[in-house]
Amino acid sequence: MLIISSVNTLKTRIFALIFGLILNAFGNSLTIISASGSGIWTAAAVNMNEIFGIEVGTLIFILGVINAITNQILIGRIDVFRFIEEIIFITCFSYFINIFTSIFRAWGWADTSIWIRIPMALLGVMCFCTAISLYQRANIFMHPNDDTSNILRFKFLKGSAIKSQLLDMTPPIIIIILCAIKLGHVDSIGIGTIFSVACNGILIEAADKWVFPKLKHNKNINQELAEHNSKK
């Protein structure tokens, strides 16, 4: 008989996953609408949108697929279920991004004072960092990019969220620089981006301790099944 020895119940982990997914999309949409600086990956998508004319949500999906492929390389094996789960996550995430940004624009949030939009961007960063903490701890499946940083954090960087976040930000920074060379300007880079780059890891570690602290870093269901089968 198989007994899954998770720290938290599956019901708790699923709740953290779903809530984290929606909260992440909500936070990223706030930063996009604020025009005061998005998270670094979202900022890369916004700048690519200027060049290619593809919806930001669609570009976020494309970058997510690339991240999902990268994760297969980082874990050193082909994990089909992990890849499919991450594609499902990024599909839902991109969909919610488009919904939230459309709603916020319809409400006129993009036209508010800069003194409202700056706090909006900072709140957005805090929301998506909290979301990342939640579904990384639930560890059922997650945004491919956050799985990348999670792999880097625990496989290569001795559990440091700060170091893994900084390393994970290198590719989007390169994309933004290339877009800036092409466009002659940079979009969606501002105080929110600076706050995100400087504080993502700090905010995630803080959320680990203070937001739903009973939710621990759980093993992935597939990992648990593999460990169980290896003991047979």
Summary of the structure (lengths in Angstrom):
residues: 232
radius of gyration: 17.7
end to end distance: 11.0
largest distance: 62.8
contacts: 802
relative contact order: 0.20
helix: 77%
strand: 0%
